[in-house]
Amino acid sequence: MSIPDWSETNGDVVLRDRMADMKRTITLYDTTLRNITSLAEVDHITTDELLQIYDSIDELGIYYIEGGWPGSNPKDKSFFKLVGKTYQSNNQITA
């Protein structure tokens, strides 16, 4: 998108097109892990499988990854413990 150059009628003020110089950032917040752990149908999912899903989301470059609620069940608690100790990435794990 481009904004054309323009000047006021007296010529004192000129607006330049600066859109090309601007960097835009979109920050995504993923809730896949939270949604999976809250579904009764996937009660059998293991912590290792959650970590594999986390890796896949991380590889996509998602900045915020919601891992569930660590106080709600032992599986979420285990996931948060492991992800905090094991993984060094550019994202933020959230609850």
Secondary structure, DSSP 8 states (H G I E B T S, - for coil): -----EE-TTS--EE---GGG-------EE-HHHHHHH-GGGTT--HHHHHHHHHHHHHTT-SEEE---TTT-HHHHHHHHHHHHH---SSEEE-
